[in-house]
Amino acid sequence: MRAARIHAFGQELSIDEVEEPRAEEGESLFEVAFAAVNPLDLWVGQGTVAGGRQRLPFVPGSEASGLLDGRRVLVRGHGFGVARDGFYRARASVPPDAAIPIPDTLGSEAAACLGVAGGTARQLVQGVGAVTAEDGVLGAGASGGVGSLVSQLAKATGATVWGQTSDASKQVFVEGLGVDRAVVAQAGDLLGEVSELSPTVAIDPLGDGYTAALVDAVAPFGRILLFGTSAGERAELDLRQLYRKAIHVVAYSGTIEPDERNRASMEAALDAAANGELRVFVDQILPLEQAAEAHRRIRERRVRGKLLLRP
């Protein structure tokens, strides 16, 4: 069986022949159909998740769709891809409570996109963000896996939603999410581009200069929901702006959420997609041999929606 593995933190993934897994006690063999590629997988590869305590070589991949005991399921959590080998491989032993049934009307490709991204988007909009129809929402990084879902969920509340991208080639994609306006702007131009909106909520998966720009852009008493650092892990903020505008900065990470809460969010996202309330965008499905290329695309922010691997 082939697997994409980390042999040394900071180096490219390798495609290896590995032993077939056995079903552990109380678990069953999971046949992986599609493994989603997430920024989390890159951070694991850099050794910045769980203190780099993964035993090398290590298989990344924190979510996947496939077959478990003959049923189509989505698997995420329980340490997969973080503390125990993940799903950049054809088969894995998983406990039954890690699997969520996929609705009959939803394809396995779409389902594979909704573990990390769907659960995170739902928590940002309906949980920590508590977005309502009264809000003006600015979704930074709106073309990404989470961003494309956040924009739709925020719009469903009745809020005014603007989606930001720094890449003009992604403007049409962002407009297709149903946002009220697609904004093409780098961090330094963001304030001028969104002054008309004066957002009460800003969704931030980017970090770096974008976080500083969002502090300038949000309205007094606004909320900044930080859940990623795709543009950079450091930011220099004007602290006077923070306290003078009474801005709430709320950080969110699904990696430390209890599995039960993540499961509820994922079930809701799967149901919303199955009912046509949420559209999932798959940029491309790549063979396992291109796992390193998939990571490069994520790192360089060259993805619209989600990337999947087919082991």
CORJONOR-V451934 format. One record per residue. OMEGA is omega in whole degrees, -180 to 180 (NA if undefined). D_CENTER is the distance of its C-alpha to the mean C-alpha in Angstrom with 1 decimal. Layout:
# CORJONOR-V451934
OMEGA	D_CENTER
OMEGA	D_CENTER
This chain:
# CORJONOR-V451934
179	27.6
176	25.3
172	22.2
-173	20.1
172	20.8
177	20.7
177	24.4
-180	24.2
179	21.5
179	21.0
-180	22.3
175	21.0
175	20.2
175	23.3
-173	24.0
166	26.5
-177	28.7
179	28.1
174	30.0
179	29.2
172	27.6
176	29.7
177	28.7
-179	28.9
180	31.0
-179	29.6
178	26.8
178	26.7
-179	25.6
177	22.4
-175	22.6
175	19.3
-179	19.0
175	15.5
179	13.1
177	9.5
-177	8.8
174	5.9
178	7.1
-180	8.1
178	10.5
-180	12.0
175	12.7
180	14.3
177	16.3
-180	17.5
-177	18.7
179	17.0
-179	15.4
177	18.1
-179	20.7
-177	20.6
178	22.6
178	21.3
-177	24.4
-3	24.5
-173	24.3
179	20.9
177	18.7
179	14.9
-173	12.4
179	10.8
179	10.7
170	13.1
-180	15.4
-176	19.2
175	22.5
-177	23.7
176	27.4
-180	27.5
174	24.8
-177	21.5
169	18.7
-179	15.0
175	14.8
177	12.5
178	13.6
176	17.2
-178	16.4
179	15.5
179	14.2
-180	14.9
176	18.5
-176	19.6
-176	19.2
-164	16.1
171	15.9
-178	16.7
-173	20.1
-176	22.0
178	22.8
175	22.0
-177	23.8
175	21.8
-177	23.1
-177	23.5
173	21.7
-174	18.4
177	18.6
180	17.9
177	20.1
178	18.8
-176	20.8
-175	23.5
-177	22.7
179	19.1
180	18.7
177	17.2
180	15.2
-179	13.5
-179	13.2
-178	11.4
-165	8.4
177	8.5
180	8.3
-174	5.1
-179	3.6
179	7.4
179	8.4
-179	6.6
-179	7.8
179	11.0
180	11.7
-175	11.3
-172	13.6
-179	15.9
-174	15.8
-179	15.9
-180	16.2
-177	18.8
178	18.8
-180	22.1
-179	24.1
-173	25.7
165	22.8
-172	22.1
173	18.4
179	17.2
175	13.6
-179	13.2
-172	11.1
-179	11.4
-176	11.3
-178	7.7
177	5.3
-176	4.5
-179	7.9
178	9.7
177	9.3
-178	10.1
-179	13.1
-179	14.4
178	14.2
179	15.8
-180	18.4
177	19.3
-175	20.5
-180	23.0
168	21.7
-173	22.3
171	19.1
179	19.0
-179	16.1
168	16.3
177	16.0
-174	18.1
-177	18.8
180	21.6
180	20.9
-176	17.7
-179	19.7
177	20.8
-180	17.3
177	16.3
-179	19.7
178	19.1
-179	16.4
179	19.4
179	19.0
176	22.4
172	22.1
-177	20.1
175	20.7
-176	21.0
168	21.5
-177	21.0
-176	20.9
-179	24.7
-169	25.2
-176	22.7
-179	25.2
-176	27.8
-175	25.5
-178	24.2
180	27.4
179	28.4
-174	25.4
-170	25.7
173	22.3
177	22.4
175	18.7
178	16.4
-171	12.6
171	11.9
-166	9.0
-177	11.9
179	14.6
-178	18.0
180	20.3
178	17.8
178	17.9
179	21.6
179	21.9
175	20.0
178	22.5
-170	25.2
-173	23.9
179	23.1
173	26.1
-177	28.1
-180	26.6
-180	23.1
172	19.8
-178	17.2
-175	13.8
179	12.4
179	9.0
-179	8.8
-176	11.6
-180	10.9
-180	14.4
-173	16.1
179	16.3
177	19.6
175	20.8
-172	24.3
172	24.7
-175	27.8
177	28.4
177	31.1
-179	28.8
-175	26.7
179	29.7
177	31.8
179	29.2
-178	28.2
174	24.5
173	22.1
-177	19.2
179	16.9
-179	14.3
174	11.7
178	10.1
-177	9.4
179	11.1
175	14.4
173	14.3
-180	17.1
-178	16.3
-180	18.3
176	16.2
-179	12.9
180	15.0
180	16.3
180	13.1
178	12.1
179	15.7
179	15.7
178	12.7
180	14.6
-180	17.8
178	16.7
180	15.7
-179	18.9
-180	21.0
180	19.9
-177	18.5
179	15.0
179	14.7
-178	12.2
177	12.4
179	12.7
-179	13.7
173	15.6
-176	16.4
173	17.8
-178	20.3
-179	19.7
-180	22.1
179	19.8
179	17.0
176	18.1
177	18.0
178	14.4
178	13.6
-180	15.9
177	14.3
-178	10.9
-177	13.2
177	15.2
-180	12.6
-174	14.4
171	11.9
-177	12.0
-173	9.3
170	8.4
177	10.7
171	12.4
176	15.2
-178	18.3
NA	20.2
